[in-house]
Amino acid sequence: MEMAVQSTKAQGVRVQVKRRWFYRLIQSLVRGLIRLFGRVDVQGLENFPEEAPYIVAINHLHWMDIPALFIILPHEVATFAAEKWERHWFVGSLLRLLGHAIFVRRGEADRKAITQAIQWLKNGGVLGIAPEGTRSRSGVLQPGKPGTAYLASRTGVPIVPVAIWGQEKFWREVRRGRRPIIHIRVGRPFFLDGTPNRAKGERLDAYTEQIMLAIARLLPEEYRGVYADKVHTSLGGATDEPDLMD
């Protein structure tokens, strides 16, 4: 499946987003495994665009975020993965097979990975990304980093906010003999105003705030973290007066 990754570098080549049969099969298997031990409460699936490209922006609480998101996606999605996994015989192969992985060096601005992500979107792909940049240790929203806003501003693609909670205590509840619930909310897609452009500085920060507020509005109060006090304030955010897709 190396070609799936390499296609992110090819100028003008339409990338694979329609779910292949084995992709749907793995989705069904993962969905069945989760439902064997617990339940999934999903709302807003109709908000996923019928056509790519777009960015899926999620909160990041636990490693279970990925399988929880994976089972509801209507298209194949590219994701960022730590460079250390690229040559791992199993994880690297699995990421390429199912996630069209874009491997990134942690702790620095990886221009190669950024270029691949931009090209993937320009070629019609779907990109899944957590704007917080890393898993929340506190269990609530952390301040967003500008990477998601940077990619959206450079490409002008719509953003679909997704909030997931309950997954962080899924296996703990299973061990206690309970059937936990993973809650997933898919928000309405929106565009960042005036994009595509080359936003930087304060404008990029404003875009990041807009994206984070769109996610925060989908979460219960206790998960909103640093955005709890801002979530009801209109800052030109996506869910107040959004530029919706048709």
Secondary structure, 3 states (H helix, E strand, C coil): CHHHHHHHHCCCCCCCCCCCHHHHHHHHHHHHHHHHHCEEEEECHHHCCCCCCEEEEECCCCCCHHHHHHCCCCCCCEEEEEHHHCCCCCHHHHHHHHHCCEEECCCCCCHHHHHHHHHHHHCCCEEEECCCCCCCCCCCCCCCCCHHHHHHHHHCCCEEEEEEECHHHHHHHHHCCCCCEEEEEECCCECCCCCCCCCCHHHHHHHHHHHHHHHHCCCCHHHCHHHCCCCCCCCCCCCCCCCCCC
